[in-house]
Amino acid sequence: MALTREYRETVVERLRNDREFTAAVFAEAISAFVEGDKETTLSMLRDLVHAHISFKVLSEQTGFDEKGLLRMLSSRGNPTTQNLSTLLHVIEQDLNLSLEIKAT
């Protein structure tokens, strides 16, 4: 049997163990959101939630139903801009990150 791991497992483990990687993934999720790449944004946020928060805790913090959160951040998710903004803000606080936007 080959000694392989699922890609997502590797990413989640690295997110748990590498703060700089976590910050970079969060920044990329924001960038993808601004660029209109919803699928990438949702995928990265889902990985961050799995690695650091849990959907149960995120549900308690946002007031959103846990199953609704799972649907929102799924590959077919379609959260409203307001809901996605709320999620981004809560995740940013949970990860103790601060977002700085610079025009280039």
LINNOR-V542030 format. One line per field, one symbol per residue. ss: DSSP state (@ for helix, = for strand, . for the rest). phi: phi as a letter, one per 30 degrees, with the letter a starting at -180 (. if undefined). A space follows every 10 residues. Layout:
ss: ???
phi: ???
//
This chain:
ss: ......@@@@ @@@@@@@.@@ @@@@@@@@@@ @@@@...@@@ @@@@@@@@@@ @@@.@@@@@@ @@...@@@@@ @@........ @@@@@@@@@@ @@@@...... ....
phi: .dcbbdeddd ddddedcbdd dedddddddd dddddicddd eddddddddd dbcjdddddd dciddeddde decddcdbdd dddddddedd dedddhcbcb cbdb
//
